[in-house]
Amino acid sequence: MNKPYAFSIEQMNGIVEDTYAKIINECENLKKNTNCPNEQVLALLSVIASNYAITTENSKN
């Protein structure tokens, strides 16, 4: 079982906050340069998130 993880206060006020701001900024740039709707940005973020999701394989096929 995975043990719980939490960012430290320093991380939350540093790298986490910076990463969040960069992702938001890049999503806004994508919308501005492609004129795509929010739904398309959400679809892209969902694909990216799926790369980090834990997957389980059903061994009984």
C-alpha positions in Angstrom: 0.0 0.0 0.0 1.3 3.5 -0.8 2.0 5.7 2.1 0.3 9.1 2.1 2.3 12.0 0.7 1.9 15.7 1.3 3.9 18.6 0.1 5.7 20.6 2.8 4.7 24.2 3.4 8.0 25.3 1.7 7.2 23.2 -1.3 3.6 24.5 -1.5 4.9 28.1 -1.4 7.7 27.3 -3.9 7.9 24.7 -6.5 4.2 23.7 -6.3 3.0 27.2 -6.6 5.4 27.9 -9.5 4.4 24.7 -11.3 0.7 25.6 -10.9 1.2 29.1 -12.3 3.2 27.8 -15.3 0.5 25.2 -16.1 -2.2 27.8 -16.0 -0.1 30.2 -18.1 0.6 27.6 -20.7 -3.1 26.6 -20.9 -4.0 30.2 -21.5 -1.3 30.5 -24.2 -2.8 27.4 -25.8 -6.3 28.9 -25.8 -5.0 32.2 -27.1 -2.9 30.7 -30.0 -5.4 28.1 -31.1 -8.7 29.6 -30.1 -9.7 26.3 -28.6 -12.5 26.0 -26.0 -11.9 25.2 -22.4 -13.2 21.7 -23.0 -10.3 21.0 -25.3 -7.8 22.2 -22.7 -9.6 19.9 -20.1 -9.3 17.0 -22.5 -5.5 17.7 -22.9 -5.0 17.9 -19.2 -7.0 14.7 -18.7 -4.6 12.9 -21.1 -1.6 14.3 -19.3 -3.1 13.3 -15.9 -3.7 9.8 -17.1 0.1 9.4 -17.5 0.4 9.8 -13.7 -2.6 7.7 -12.7 -2.1 4.4 -11.0 -3.3 1.6 -13.3 -4.3 -1.9 -12.2 -4.4 -4.8 -14.6 -7.1 -7.4 -14.2 -5.3 -10.7 -14.3 -8.5 -12.6 -14.9 -9.3 -12.1 -18.6 
